[in-house]
Amino acid sequence: MSVSTEEVDEMRSRIVRLAVVAATVAVALFGLPLAVAVVQYAEIYKLLDLERLADRAALRVAATMSDGDEPDADELDDNATLTFLSV
């Protein structure tokens, strides 16, 4: 029993097609949930970073007010830099 060249080519194309489908399914099953988790982590980190900066500004204003002075716009200036996730 001999196998023709056409049958070998057909079998080869089936194997390649199966490999491409398997890779696509793997990316969909593992890559998409990972991407969602990364986006959620970035959002949480951004929120925490902004809360930290707001707390620092509130402490500076509170310190000025506890001295009996009125806070001005300079009290809200912050020398800290936001991370790229905070923008």
N, C-alpha and C positions, 0 to 999 in steps of 0.2 A: 504494500500500500504506500503510495507516494503522495506527497502533499504538493499541490500546485502553488505557483508563485502568487497567484491571485488570492488563494486562501491564506497564505502567510501574511500578505499585505493587509487583508481584511482583519485578521486576528491582531496584527500589530496596531492598526488604527483603533480597534476596540480597546486594547490595553491603554493606549495613549488617552483616549476619550475617558476611560474610567479613572485614570490618574488625575486628569484635569478636573473631573467632577469631584473626586475625593478631596483634592486640594481646595477647591472652592467651598465645599461643605465645611472643611476644617477651619478655614478662615472665617466663615460666617458664624460657626458655633463658638469659636474661641476669640476671634478678633473683635467682633462687635460688642460683646459684653465687656471686654477689656477696655475698649474705647469709651463705653458709657461710664465705667468705673473711674477712668482717668478724668473725664469731664466733671464728674461729681466731686472728685477729690480736689480738682482745681477750683471749683466754685466754693467749697468749704474753706480752702486755704485763703482764697481772696477775701471772703467774709471775715475770717479771723484776723487777717492782716489789717483790714480797714477798721475793725473793732479795736485792735491794739493802738492804732494811730489816734482814734477818737478818744480812747482812755487817756492817752498821754496828753492830748490837748485839754481834756477835762481836768486833769490833775494840775496842769499849769494854770488854768483859769481859776480853779479852786484855791490854789496857793495865793494867787494875787488877791482874790476876794477875801481870804481869811486875814490878810494884812490890812484890810479896810480900803484897799484901792479898787478902782473900777478897771476891769480888764479891757484891753484894746485889741486891735487886730493883730498886733505883734505877738500876743499871747498864743494865737492859733497857728503861727508859723512853726513848721516842724522841719528839722534838718534831716530827718529820716527819709530814706527813699523807698518808694513802693516797689515791690517785686514786679516782674513782668506779668505775673498772674493777677495782680491787683488792678490792672488797668482795664 
